[in-house]
Structure formats: structure tokens, C-alpha cells
């Protein structure tokens, strides 16, 4: 088949001839129209090669459904499907019979406070024995009682009396107990059998030892030191009386078994002494110290320790009568360090007795007694003379030395 190459951009009426065929362009139809006569139909040419498949056409419209086919054979049972959603709530069933009573529930919280009730009408009471400052105690029903022997005026508390505080020391009228009439007065402090009763004196609220500068205590308890009374001054115990009547004064042995103790030597005087003052201007038994023994007991016994030095006349004094000393002497002023010649009378730890004043004897027995034997080595020094009433025997192995200028007279 011949190919035609028509001109481009033709105008209406343009003609084109090729292969013996003439075409005219029509602008109304925008096409080349054959204008020459058509020849006889030529023989059919051979079938051309199969053209390439065209593009898939659009799907046609859905045809009408065919008639229902016969049911197929029953297939095998499939596995159970998933649980379907719960159905809608059914209507409520009829009311069941009442169950047994359940246990009581926990107590609920307290409700809010209700409003205050209306004020009640005023009561009435009768006070018997009414007077200023009396403490009111209960009575019977609406009858109250003023206590005539229990009063408080905001400063003075009086129990058992109606005395005027101005008649007494104002420093000791905060609490006035007892009466000048009606017999004995007293106060009882109760405590457990293993505890104590106290009277405390304070000048400070700082606590600890400052709270109680003075103290009187009776301690019950048990054991060797039970039932003792003790006294504290300056927050320190200085005096204790045991249940046996032992008097213990300060020192480290305050809780020991000795009958009397005092502080160690630290300057002499009243600071560490047992001091007995004179009662009047004349020294007599009222102002001194009397020790009286009964039966076979001692009235006074003075002894030294085993380590006491007794090698010389001025060491190891057990008992001495000395000249008057200064008031409250210090250790250095005390005649404890003086020589034997300064003492009126001295008893030594080595059994020597010295006297620097004459012995006077009066009454029905005007005698002076001495031993008839010398039983130790003795020396009569130049400063002394000696006298004995004989006969005198010097025991074997002992000597008596009379130094130059001294004399020993045997009467």
C-alpha cells in the first residue's frame, strides 16, 4: 500500500496528488477528500502480520446474576470462631429472698460537733463558815464548806492554824504548818521501800546541781548502807547518819563503816575539824567535850598507825596538851610540829611520857609511883635531871647513860 505525505498546514481547496490519486483539503471537515475517480478494487493483498495487542479495555458492566446452583456437599467443620461480643443486658429477674444479716460494719467517723445547747438556769449553793482566804471543800449537795484551818491568801498557805504571818519571820511564812495549841504538829513524807524522801533547797532554776544547793534526804533501800539520813550543802554531801547511829562527816569514807570522819588536812582550822565552841567565858563541861565510858568500855582511846615514827622524842605523838594556839591555826602554826619542850604533857607512840610542868597530887593518896626496874636503854641528857624512888634494878642487857651535867637521883 502506497504511503501519502500530505502537506502540512493546508488551506481550504488545496489539492494533493500522489500515485495517481488527487485529494482536495476541506477546512470544514479538516480532512483531505479524494477528488479523482476511484479505480477498480484491486486484488486482496496478503494478510499482514499480527499487530501488537492493544491496551486492555475497561471492564464491562456486571452481567445479571445467574440462576442459583444446587447446594454443594457439606464442607468440613471449621475451628470455633472468636467469642462474640456480650449481648445486651437482659431484663432484671424477680427479687430473690432476703439473705442472712451481715456482720456490723466498722464505726463511722464522729459527726460534727452540734451547736451548744441553751444556757441552763443558774444553780445555787450555800457556803458554810464563810470567811476571807479560806479554801472551799466539798459538802453535801449544794452545801459547800469553808475550811477554817486551811487558808491561802495568794502568798501564805496555812494548814492547821489561823496565825498572823507578821508575827513570824517573813522568810519562812510561805507555808505555815501546825498550831501552838492542840498537841503535836508534823509532816509525813511517804516513799517506796527502795527510795528516799527529800527536802530540797534551791536558789537557781538552771538544773543539775544548781537546782538544789541544799538537801535533806532519808534513804530507805536495802543493804549495809540502807536507812541512812544525809545532809548536803553547796550541792555536796557533808554529813551522814547511818542506821547504826554512826556519824560520818565528809571525806571519801562518807559511805564507809567508821563512826566519824572529816576532811583531810588542808590548812587546819574549822575547815576540816570537829569544832566544839565554848559555851561561856569559863571553860567547864558545858563548853568542852565529855567522853564517859560505861562498864568495860573506853571513855577515850587514842592510838597511832603501825607506820607511826617513834624514833625521837618529837615524833609520833599520840596525845598532847599544848599551849594556846591562834584562832583557826594553819598547819604551819599548829604545835603538831613543835618540840617536846613546848608541850605541857605529851604521850608518844614509843610509850614515852613527857611533862614540862610538875605533877600535883592531893586528896587521900599523895603518892608518886615509879617502876623498880629499867627494862630499856635510857639516856638522861644534859638538859635534864632524873629522880627515882629505889631500890632500882637495871636489867641485864640494858643501860642508863647520864650525860655530863645531868644527874640521876635515887631516893
DRENZANU-181108 format. One line per field, with one value per residue (C-alpha): y, x negated, z; residue in three letters. Coordinates in pm, 1 decimal. Example, Ala and Ser with C-alpha at 12.3 -4.5 7.8 and 13.67 -1.06 7.14 Angstrom:
REM residues 2
Y	c(-450.0|-106.0)
X	c(-1230.0|-1367.0)
Z	c(780.0|714.0)
type	c(Ala|Ser)
REM end
This chain:
REM residues 411
Y	c(0.0|340.9|598.1|955.4|1256.4|1530.4|1891.8|2041.2|2349.1|2326.3|2583.3|2508.4|2388.7|2288.7|1974.1|1697.1|1418.3|1107.8|769.2|879.8|985.7|1353.0|1480.0|1821.2|1971.5|2069.6|2316.0|2240.2|1880.0|1946.5|1647.4|1568.9|1436.0|1226.8|1414.8|1188.7|882.4|562.6|271.0|-89.3|-286.4|-445.5|-798.6|-851.3|-838.5|-1095.5|-1070.2|-851.6|-958.5|-961.2|-624.0|-580.1|-637.6|-325.2|-193.3|-369.5|-225.9|-112.1|-381.9|-428.7|-377.8|-653.8|-908.0|-1023.7|-1290.4|-1642.3|-1888.3|-2039.7|-2353.9|-2668.1|-2671.8|-2825.4|-3104.7|-3012.0|-2895.4|-2995.2|-2824.2|-2518.9|-2430.5|-2238.4|-1869.9|-1599.1|-1518.8|-1274.2|-950.4|-974.3|-934.7|-653.7|-670.6|-880.2|-759.0|-783.0|-1108.9|-1128.3|-1013.1|-1301.1|-1383.9|-1165.5|-1304.1|-1353.3|-1039.7|-942.4|-855.0|-496.6|-258.6|-52.1|252.6|555.9|880.8|1105.9|1361.2|1733.7|1898.1|2001.9|2356.7|2444.4|2399.5|2683.9|2813.1|2634.6|2827.6|2938.1|2697.7|2791.1|2681.4|2753.8|2809.8|2731.4|2904.6|3160.7|3394.6|3559.9|3341.0|3009.0|2715.6|2576.5|2198.6|1981.8|1933.7|1772.0|1853.2|2227.6|2291.7|2382.5|2431.3|2688.4|2528.9|2743.7|2568.7|2570.8|2919.6|3078.8|3449.1|3422.6|3440.0|3242.3|2888.3|2797.8|2446.9|2379.6|2739.3|3091.8|3269.5|3613.0|3572.4|3912.2|3755.8|3530.1|3553.0|3670.8|3448.4|3137.1|3205.6|3077.1|2758.0|2760.4|2411.7|2314.7|2502.6|2630.7|2453.9|2109.6|1894.7|1789.2|1907.4|1739.6|1633.9|1283.6|1215.3|885.5|690.8|335.7|87.3|121.2|500.4|815.5|1115.9|1461.5|1820.8|2034.0|2390.9|2576.6|2919.4|2859.3|2703.6|2616.5|2244.1|1980.8|2069.0|2434.1|2338.9|2211.1|2368.4|2217.3|1883.5|1667.6|1307.2|991.8|689.4|357.6|89.3|-228.0|-348.6|-230.8|140.1|130.2|356.9|643.3|1016.1|1254.8|1631.0|1825.7|2179.0|2351.2|2050.4|1816.7|1564.2|1661.4|1468.7|1122.3|929.9|554.3|323.2|215.0|572.1|624.8|987.7|1036.9|1380.4|1446.5|1276.4|972.6|741.0|908.1|576.4|357.7|191.0|432.7|615.7|960.6|1107.9|1452.4|1606.8|1560.9|1815.6|2114.7|2419.0|2347.0|2536.2|2485.5|2388.9|2029.7|1999.9|1872.3|2200.1|2240.9|2603.0|2732.9|2781.5|3064.7|3260.4|2998.7|2671.7|2399.0|2089.3|2295.4|2417.9|2120.0|1758.7|1485.3|1118.9|876.4|504.2|252.2|-85.0|-217.3|34.4|312.4|670.9|785.6|586.1|738.1|514.4|555.6|356.3|86.8|312.1|589.3|722.0|699.5|718.8|1052.8|1249.6|1482.8|1224.3|1004.2|1197.4|1020.4|1267.6|1609.5|1911.0|2223.3|2597.8|2806.9|2838.7|3117.9|3120.5|2871.9|2797.6|2682.7|2364.1|2558.0|2739.4|2424.8|2288.8|1944.9|2033.7|2191.2|2025.6|1828.3|2112.8|2326.4|2076.3|2068.4|1696.0|1451.9|1078.4|935.6|640.2|470.5|472.7|768.8|1023.4|1376.1|1656.5|2009.3|2102.1|1947.5|1666.7|1765.3|1507.1|1584.0|1403.3|1078.5|934.0|1176.4|933.2|926.7|583.2|457.3|118.8|-70.6|-189.6|-31.4|-251.1|-45.9|164.7|517.5|840.8|1134.1|1423.7|1727.8|1932.6|1712.0|1560.4|1245.4|1108.9|762.7|601.1|294.8|31.2|36.5|-259.7|-222.3|-539.2|-737.2|-602.0|-255.0|62.3|404.5|682.6|1006.1|1270.6|1531.9|1795.9|1574.0|1396.7|1084.0|1073.9|755.7|823.9)
X	c(0.0|-142.6|-208.9|-74.5|-261.1|-2.5|-129.0|-118.7|97.1|317.8|585.7|937.8|944.7|575.8|517.4|261.5|191.6|-13.2|-20.1|238.2|490.1|591.3|709.9|869.2|848.9|1179.1|1146.6|1496.2|1408.2|1038.1|956.2|818.3|1102.4|1032.3|1146.6|1039.7|1234.9|1184.9|1034.0|1146.1|1087.4|753.3|688.3|676.1|327.7|185.9|275.3|38.7|-147.4|47.4|30.9|-68.1|205.4|394.0|426.2|672.0|1012.2|1221.8|1419.8|1768.8|2080.6|2179.6|2397.1|2720.8|2686.8|2728.6|2978.2|2894.9|2692.9|2759.0|2612.9|2269.9|2173.2|2124.1|1770.0|1553.2|1631.4|1412.3|1247.3|1460.9|1468.9|1368.4|1606.0|1864.7|1935.6|2158.9|2521.5|2730.8|2827.8|3135.7|3427.2|3389.0|3511.6|3757.8|3637.5|3471.5|3541.9|3355.4|3014.1|2894.1|2796.5|2432.7|2177.5|2183.3|1957.1|1673.1|1766.7|1804.6|1619.9|1770.4|2010.8|1950.0|1996.7|2353.1|2437.5|2414.0|2735.5|2909.0|2760.7|2916.6|3061.2|2816.9|2770.0|2735.5|2501.3|2462.0|2114.2|2077.6|1820.5|1752.9|1458.5|1172.8|893.6|1044.7|1017.8|1359.4|1406.5|1697.8|2003.9|2341.8|2549.1|2533.1|2376.1|2003.7|1772.6|1501.0|1206.1|1115.1|774.5|679.7|630.7|441.8|421.8|207.4|-116.3|-79.6|60.3|166.1|262.7|397.4|382.8|507.2|194.2|88.8|-226.0|-353.6|-423.8|-688.9|-998.7|-873.1|-1129.6|-956.5|-582.5|-509.4|-377.9|-277.4|-203.5|-62.9|64.4|-57.1|236.7|380.9|68.8|-199.6|-234.3|-422.5|-458.8|-499.2|-686.8|-584.8|-815.1|-872.8|-1086.5|-1372.8|-1355.5|-1405.6|-1223.5|-1365.9|-1354.6|-1533.2|-1663.9|-1709.5|-1838.6|-1854.1|-1645.4|-1945.7|-1905.7|-2159.4|-2348.9|-2241.1|-1877.7|-1932.9|-2213.4|-2093.3|-1925.5|-1798.7|-1732.2|-1622.3|-1707.5|-1530.3|-1663.7|-1843.4|-2195.3|-2462.8|-2400.6|-2019.8|-1807.2|-2052.0|-1994.5|-2222.0|-2268.3|-2403.2|-2537.1|-2669.9|-2528.7|-2774.5|-2710.9|-2889.7|-2706.5|-2550.1|-2393.3|-2377.4|-2106.0|-2352.9|-2390.1|-2731.1|-2813.5|-3007.6|-3140.9|-3253.7|-3562.8|-3580.9|-3459.7|-3119.1|-2959.4|-3205.2|-3167.7|-3359.1|-3174.8|-3306.9|-3505.1|-3615.2|-3803.0|-4176.1|-4426.4|-4424.8|-4512.3|-4373.5|-4107.3|-3735.9|-3754.0|-3842.7|-3798.7|-3539.1|-3491.1|-3328.6|-3279.8|-3291.1|-2952.0|-3059.7|-3363.5|-3462.3|-3590.6|-3381.5|-3197.9|-2925.6|-3172.7|-3406.4|-3390.7|-3289.0|-3354.2|-3214.6|-3268.4|-3034.1|-3134.4|-3432.0|-3408.7|-3657.7|-3591.4|-3874.3|-4124.9|-4398.3|-4615.5|-4851.5|-4906.8|-5172.1|-5386.2|-5399.1|-5755.6|-5864.6|-6242.7|-6278.5|-6106.3|-5941.5|-5795.6|-5490.9|-5282.0|-4957.8|-4821.4|-4941.8|-4840.8|-4989.0|-4988.0|-4706.6|-4713.2|-4597.1|-4232.6|-4185.9|-4560.4|-4706.6|-4908.8|-5232.6|-5109.1|-4988.8|-5201.1|-5190.5|-5540.8|-5669.6|-5941.0|-5852.7|-5969.9|-5677.2|-5412.4|-5263.6|-5207.7|-5277.5|-5227.1|-5443.9|-5398.7|-5706.5|-5539.4|-5738.2|-5551.0|-5683.4|-5574.5|-5714.0|-5503.6|-5501.1|-5262.5|-5039.0|-4860.1|-4609.6|-4345.7|-4386.5|-4663.0|-4961.2|-5190.4|-5418.8|-5474.1|-5760.3|-5877.4|-6150.1|-6333.1|-6488.9|-6388.4|-6523.8|-6825.2|-6773.9|-6970.6|-6941.8|-7054.4|-7248.3|-6929.5|-6755.7|-6788.6|-6603.6|-6468.0|-6353.3|-6237.5|-6458.0|-6569.3|-6612.0|-6730.7|-6885.6|-6800.8|-7067.8|-7148.0|-7010.3|-7199.3|-7127.0|-7350.3|-7376.3|-7533.9|-7777.2|-7592.4|-7288.0|-7202.5|-7004.0|-6898.6|-6762.7|-6581.4)
Z	c(0.0|-105.9|158.4|125.0|256.1|280.6|315.1|649.1|730.2|411.4|319.3|213.9|-153.1|-164.7|-372.6|-345.2|-595.7|-530.3|-701.3|-945.8|-684.4|-623.5|-286.2|-202.0|151.3|312.3|603.9|721.0|782.2|839.1|615.6|261.9|47.3|-265.9|-568.0|-859.1|-969.2|-780.3|-966.7|-960.5|-647.1|-656.2|-551.0|-185.0|-56.1|176.0|547.5|724.3|1031.2|1356.5|1514.6|1874.3|2128.9|2211.0|2561.9|2796.8|2753.9|3052.5|3235.2|3100.4|3310.3|3559.0|3394.4|3561.2|3830.2|3701.5|3846.7|4191.1|4151.3|4350.5|4702.4|4724.3|4957.7|5327.3|5386.7|5685.9|6017.2|6073.1|6402.0|6652.3|6581.6|6833.2|7121.8|7008.7|7198.1|7503.2|7426.4|7568.7|7940.4|7986.1|8186.4|8568.7|8718.8|9000.9|9355.0|9539.6|9904.9|10167.6|10271.8|10632.2|10833.1|10763.7|11037.8|11165.5|10972.7|11128.2|11338.1|11119.3|11193.5|11458.3|11325.2|11354.4|11694.2|11743.3|11834.9|12202.9|12393.8|12559.6|12888.7|13182.9|13463.9|13733.9|14025.4|14387.1|14665.0|15030.5|15180.7|15548.4|15771.9|15500.3|15566.2|15373.7|15231.2|15337.8|15098.4|14997.4|15012.6|14907.9|15118.0|15077.1|14769.4|14711.6|15052.7|15043.3|15338.2|15414.1|15594.6|15894.2|15929.6|15558.7|15417.7|15128.8|15055.2|14742.1|14944.6|15267.7|15287.7|15642.0|15749.4|16096.9|16214.7|16157.5|16279.8|16155.7|15936.5|16053.2|16394.9|16238.5|16023.7|15685.0|15511.0|15646.7|15621.6|15269.6|15432.2|15799.3|15934.6|16272.7|16570.8|16906.4|17067.9|17030.3|17077.2|16832.7|16471.6|16193.5|15833.7|15688.1|15362.7|15201.9|14969.7|14846.3|15041.3|14789.5|14754.1|14957.8|15094.5|15023.5|15139.3|14880.8|14894.3|14564.8|14466.1|14090.2|13813.7|13595.9|13653.0|13761.3|14082.3|14056.4|14112.9|14468.9|14669.9|14996.4|15062.7|15347.7|15249.8|15427.2|15211.7|15272.8|15034.9|15138.7|15214.1|15455.3|15393.1|15392.3|15609.1|15640.8|15658.8|15475.8|15451.5|15153.2|15143.7|14829.5|14635.4|14813.5|15088.1|15411.3|15683.0|15702.0|15989.7|15936.4|16065.3|16335.1|16462.9|16304.3|16229.9|15905.6|15817.2|15456.7|15316.3|15088.7|15366.8|15392.0|15291.3|15485.5|15826.0|16050.1|16324.9|16238.5|15950.1|15842.1|15552.8|15503.3|15642.9|15406.7|15612.4|15955.7|16144.0|16120.4|15751.7|15839.4|16216.2|16454.8|16634.8|16978.3|17071.0|17427.7|17583.0|17812.9|17928.9|18184.5|18043.4|18201.1|18094.2|17923.5|17661.0|17645.5|17543.3|17785.1|17698.6|17953.2|17940.2|18097.1|18237.2|18042.2|17756.6|17686.2|17775.6|17547.4|17347.8|17129.4|16910.5|16617.3|16297.8|16263.2|16042.1|16300.6|16353.3|16718.8|16698.4|16874.8|17145.4|16893.5|16654.2|16681.1|16930.7|17023.6|17272.9|17375.4|17579.7|17426.4|17490.8|17345.3|16966.6|16733.5|16630.3|16345.6|16307.1|15979.1|15959.2|15988.5|16301.8|16474.2|16759.4|16598.5|16470.0|16794.9|17004.5|17314.1|17538.8|17421.3|17534.5|17884.4|17854.3|17573.2|17518.9|17241.3|17010.0|17164.4|17510.1|17643.4|17850.1|17878.4|18105.5|18132.2|18438.1|18785.9|18881.3|19171.7|19381.9|19651.1|19849.2|20038.8|19815.1|19799.9|19619.8|19320.9|19168.6|18952.5|18825.7|19017.3|18703.5|18396.2|18103.2|17809.7|17723.3|17853.8|17828.8|18068.4|17856.2|17971.8|17977.2|18233.5|18581.1|18681.1|19008.0|19105.5|19425.9|19487.6|19500.8|19118.0|18910.3|18566.8|18379.8|18202.2|17857.8|17937.0|18019.8|18168.7|18034.9|18236.0|18022.0|18158.9|18357.1|18420.6|18748.4|18834.4|19197.6|19355.3|19681.6)
type	c(Unk|Unk|Unk|Unk|Unk|Unk|Unk|Unk|Unk|Unk|Unk|Unk|Unk|Unk|Unk|Unk|Unk|Unk|Unk|Unk|Unk|Unk|Unk|Unk|Unk|Unk|Unk|Unk|Unk|Unk|Unk|Unk|Unk|Unk|Unk|Unk|Unk|Unk|Unk|Unk|Unk|Unk|Unk|Unk|Unk|Unk|Unk|Unk|Unk|Unk|Unk|Unk|Unk|Unk|Unk|Unk|Unk|Unk|Unk|Unk|Unk|Unk|Unk|Unk|Unk|Unk|Unk|Unk|Unk|Unk|Unk|Unk|Unk|Unk|Unk|Unk|Unk|Unk|Unk|Unk|Unk|Unk|Unk|Unk|Unk|Unk|Unk|Unk|Unk|Unk|Unk|Unk|Unk|Unk|Unk|Unk|Unk|Unk|Unk|Unk|Unk|Unk|Unk|Unk|Unk|Unk|Unk|Unk|Unk|Unk|Unk|Unk|Unk|Unk|Unk|Unk|Unk|Unk|Unk|Unk|Unk|Unk|Unk|Unk|Unk|Unk|Unk|Unk|Unk|Unk|Unk|Unk|Unk|Unk|Unk|Unk|Unk|Unk|Unk|Unk|Unk|Unk|Unk|Unk|Unk|Unk|Unk|Unk|Unk|Unk|Unk|Unk|Unk|Unk|Unk|Unk|Unk|Unk|Unk|Unk|Unk|Unk|Unk|Unk|Unk|Unk|Unk|Unk|Unk|Unk|Unk|Unk|Unk|Unk|Unk|Unk|Unk|Unk|Unk|Unk|Unk|Unk|Unk|Unk|Unk|Unk|Unk|Unk|Unk|Unk|Unk|Unk|Unk|Unk|Unk|Unk|Unk|Unk|Unk|Unk|Unk|Unk|Unk|Unk|Unk|Unk|Unk|Unk|Unk|Unk|Unk|Unk|Unk|Unk|Unk|Unk|Unk|Unk|Unk|Unk|Unk|Unk|Unk|Unk|Unk|Unk|Unk|Unk|Unk|Unk|Unk|Unk|Unk|Unk|Unk|Unk|Unk|Unk|Unk|Unk|Unk|Unk|Unk|Unk|Unk|Unk|Unk|Unk|Unk|Unk|Unk|Unk|Unk|Unk|Unk|Unk|Unk|Unk|Unk|Unk|Unk|Unk|Unk|Unk|Unk|Unk|Unk|Unk|Unk|Unk|Unk|Unk|Unk|Unk|Unk|Unk|Unk|Unk|Unk|Unk|Unk|Unk|Unk|Unk|Unk|Unk|Unk|Unk|Unk|Unk|Unk|Unk|Unk|Unk|Unk|Unk|Unk|Unk|Unk|Unk|Unk|Unk|Unk|Unk|Unk|Unk|Unk|Unk|Unk|Unk|Unk|Unk|Unk|Unk|Unk|Unk|Unk|Unk|Unk|Unk|Unk|Unk|Unk|Unk|Unk|Unk|Unk|Unk|Unk|Unk|Unk|Unk|Unk|Unk|Unk|Unk|Unk|Unk|Unk|Unk|Unk|Unk|Unk|Unk|Unk|Unk|Unk|Unk|Unk|Unk|Unk|Unk|Unk|Unk|Unk|Unk|Unk|Unk|Unk|Unk|Unk|Unk|Unk|Unk|Unk|Unk|Unk|Unk|Unk|Unk|Unk|Unk|Unk|Unk|Unk|Unk|Unk|Unk|Unk|Unk|Unk|Unk|Unk|Unk|Unk|Unk|Unk|Unk|Unk|Unk|Unk|Unk|Unk|Unk|Unk|Unk|Unk|Unk|Unk|Unk|Unk|Unk|Unk|Unk|Unk|Unk|Unk|Unk|Unk|Unk|Unk)
REM end
